[in-house]
Amino acid sequence: MIGVMDSVNEMTNLVGRNRMELLLFKLSGLNQRYGLNVFKVREVLPCPTLTIMPKLQRYVIGVAHVRGQTISVIDLAMAIGGRPSTNLDKSFIIISEYNRSTQAFLCSSVERILNMNWDKIMPPPKGAGHSNYMTAVTEIDGELVEILDVEKVLNEISPFQVMMKEINIANHQDFIAQAKQEKIVILVAEDSLIARKQIKSSMAQLGVEVMEATDGRKALEKLKEMADKGNIYDQIKLVISDLEMPEMDGYTLCANIRQDQRMKDLYVILHSSLSGVFNQSMVGKVGANAFIPKFSADELADAVRVAVTEIDKAAAERAKQGA
């Protein structure tokens, strides 16, 4: 436990300062350099002997047995449109945790880790289209580095379930009626197109309208624009924010919300493919109200319903005290 907490404490030094650590690597047959947030990386190993199993998805080239765990190995070069990787005996695997699952990504080489500001991480160039696998880009040593939308890759391999279970929809009928009557609006800050579609589809089942922002800075700008127009609490119910985003991460967005008197009491849910002890410990540090890992339509719906209930209860208490 001491080791885990030491790791958490080390990571918290980056929180609230809009900083991240980027792992640089290359893929077989591609000259481009790519990046991955170190927070999502469990370890990097030389590619072990792979076990080939029948009926694997075509980008999954086998399974590796690592420290008592069986992990699917994804040929990342092939998954993003390149050719199948070669020279597996000279390759590496990046073991990572996304969306409550552990998987390994095959790469040809791993270079180094850079500590950098999120404001140096930019959205993909305009005109890149929706078919690319970039979630962001940055410039390192005069070269453009692509940060991959791993959620898109994983969704293509094993699509996420965005529909709530029928029993849960039945349990939410009162809330659905309330959402439609009050025209509940929430702001979602999320850089992944796939993740935005998932959230929007889930919220549509509840009758909740979604405003979208593709990064933390744009989300903050939207909130400030609303606050300039009038009482922000009359315009928006709550904020759901990813953690990893270009220009401004979710932690820094939440901290900025808390520092602005016009919006400091907004309910903020942090929603991320990053999971575990680290994120749970950060909720209070940055002033968020809740954290839920991606992606479960039912859990997201439950979290929004709980949030709205708490918001309405607090508003009723303030009205009672003011009467």
N, C-alpha and C positions, 0 to 999 in steps of 0.2 A: 504493500500500500504506500509506503514511503516513496518508492520509486515512481509510482503513478502520480502522486501529488507533486513531486519535484518536477515532473514533466509538465503537469498542469500549470504550476507556478511559473515555469520558464515560458510557456506559451502566453500566459496572461500579460507578460511584459509587452507584447505586440498589440494587445487589445486596447481599443480607444485611441490608438495612435495611427490608425489607418495604415498599418504595415502588415506585410506577409512575407513568407519565405517560399521561393519558387524553385522547384527541382527542374533542371534542364536536361533534356534527353533527345536522342535521335531515333528514327524508325528505319527499318530495313528498306533500302531502295529509294529513300527520300532524303534530299539534302537539307530540308527544312529542319530548324530546331523547334522543339516544343517544350511547353512548360506545364507543371502540375503543382498545385498548392501542397506544400509539405504536410500540412495538417491532415490531408487525406491519405498520406502515405504511411503504411505501417513499417515496411522495410523494403530494401532493394537487394536482390540476390542474383548470382549467376543462374542462368536458366537450368533448372534441374531436369532430370529425366522425366519425360511426360508419359502419362498413361493415356492411350487412345481408347475412347469409349464409343460405342455405337450411338447413332442418332444425336450427336452433338450439333449444336448450331454451327453453321459453317465458319464463323469467325472464332469459335472456340476450338483451339487446335489440340486440346488435351487437358488433363488435370494433373496438378502437382501435389505431392504429399509433403507439406511443410509443417514441422513442429506439431505433428499429430493431427493436422487439419488437411482435408482435401479441398483444393482450391482450383476453380476453373481458370485456365490461361487463355486470354483473348489476344489474338494477333491484331494489335492496334493499327498497324500499317494497312492491313487488308480491310479492317472495319471502317476506315475513313476513305477508302477508295483506291488504295495502293495495291501493289502485288503482294502475294503471300510472302512472308518472311523466309529467309534462308539462313544457313549457318546457325542453327539453334544452339550448337555447342559453344558459340562465341557470343551469344545474346544474353540479355538480362531480363528479369521480371520485376515489375514494380507492384508490390502487393498493397492494395488500397481498400479502404472501406467507404462505400457509397450506398446511400439509400438502404441501410440495414443489411447489406450483404458484403461479403469479402470476395474479391476477385484479383487476379493478377493480369497485368498488361505486359505483353512482350515488347521489348525495344532492343535496338541494336547496340546502343551505348548510353551510359548515364554520365553526364559531365560534372555538374556542380550544383550547389545550392546557393541562391542569392537572397539576401534580405533586402526588401525594397518597399517603397511606398505604393499603396493602392492607386494613388493619383497618377502613377506612371503606367498603370495598366489601363488601356483604352478599349472602347468597344470596337468590334470588327469594322473595317472600312465600309462606307456606304457603297452599295452596289455589289457587296459580296454575296447577297442572296441568302435564301433560307436553306439551301442544300449543302452549305459548307458546315464544317464541324468546329468552327471557331466560336468561343464564347467571349474571347478578348484577345488583344495583342499588346505587345510591348517591344521596345527597342533595347537591345543589349549589344554592346560593342559594335554599334552601327548596323546591326542585323535585326530584321523583324522576327520576333518569336511568337508563335501561335500558342495560345492557351486553349486547350481542347474542351469542348462541351461533352464531357464524359457521360453526363446524364442522357444526352441524345444517343450516344453510342450504346449505352446499356438498354435504353428503351427500344432500340431497334433489335437488339438481341433477345430481350425478354420484356415486352411491353408492360408498362405499369397499369394497374387497374385504377381507372379514374372515376368509375361509377360506384356510388355507395350501395351497400347491401339493401335489399328491399325492406328488411326488418328495421334497419336504421332510418331509412326514409320515413317509414311509418312512425317511428319515435320522434321524428323532427317535424311532424305536421303542424303543430302549434307555432313553432319557430318559422316555418316556411310561410305561414299565413301572416305572421308579424313582419317578416322581411318584405313581403310584397306590399303590405299595407303602408309600412313606414318608408319604403324604398331605401332599404339599407344599402349603403355604399362603403366599400373598403378599398384601401390602396394596397397594391401588391408591388413590392420592389424585388425584381428578379431578372437576372441577365440571361438565363437559359430560356429559349423560346419554348422548348418542350415543357419545362416546369411551369411557365406561365399558362400554357394551354391546359395542363393538368389542373392547376388551381382554378382557372376560370371555369372549366367543365364541372368541377366539384361544387363550386359556389353557385353555378347556374341551377343545380338541383335543389339548392336551398332558397332560390329566389333572390340571391344576393348579387348586386351589381359590382363589377370589378373595374377599378381604374388601374392602369398598368404604368410602371416605370421600369426602364431597363437597367438602371443602376441606382445606387444610393444617392448620388448627387442629384439626379433627375427627380428622384422621389422627394428629396428635401426641397427642391425648387418648386415642385407642385404644391407641397404643403404650405410653403411660404406664400405662394400666390393665393391659395385659399384663405390663409390667415389675413392677408391684405384686404380681401373682399369682405370679410366679416367673421363671425364666430365659427371657428373651424369645426366645432363639435356638432354644429347644425348641418355641416356639409359631408362629414365622413365619420364613420363609426369607429374604425380601427385600422391598424397597419400590420400587414404581414410582410416580413422582410427576409430575404435570403441573407446569408452571411458573406459569401464570396461574391463580390461584384466589382467591375471596373470603376475606377475613379474614387469611389467611396464605399467601404464595406458596410455590412449591416450593423456591426457594433458601433461604428462611428455615426451612422445615421441615427441610431437609437439615442446615442449620447447627445447629438445635436437637437433632437426633438425635446429631450429633457431640459436642455439649456434655454429653450425658447419659451418665454412665459405664455405666449399665445397658444401653444400646443403641448405644453409640458405634461399634461394629464392624458394624452392620447394613449390608448391601449395598444401595446406593441407585442406581436407574436414573432419570435425568431423561428424560421423554418428552414432547415438545411439538410443536405445529404451528409454533412459532417455530424457525427453523433458521439455519444459517450460522455465520460466524466468531464472532459474539457468544456463542452458546450453547456452542460448543466450548471457548471460552476460559474459560467460567465453571465447567466441571465441576470442575477442580482447586481453584478459588477457594473453593467452598463445601463441598468434601470429598465430592462425588458420585463414584461408581465409574465411571459411564458415562452417555453421552447418546445417544439415538436420536430422530430426527425422526419425527413421525406421517405417514401411518399405513401400515405394511406388516406384515401378519400374520406373514410369513416372517421379517422382520428382528427383530420383537419376540420371536418364538419363539427365534430364534438367540441373541438377547441374554440371555434368561432361562436358556437352557441353558448358555451361557458363564458366567453369574453363578453358577448352582448348582454347576458344576464347580469354579470358583474358591473358592467357599464351602466345599465339601467338602474340597478340597485343603488349605485353610488350617486347617480343623478337624482334619484328620489330622496335620498338622505339629505343632499344639499338643498333641495327644494323645501324639505320639511324644516331644516334648520333656518332657512331664510324666511319662512312664513311667520 
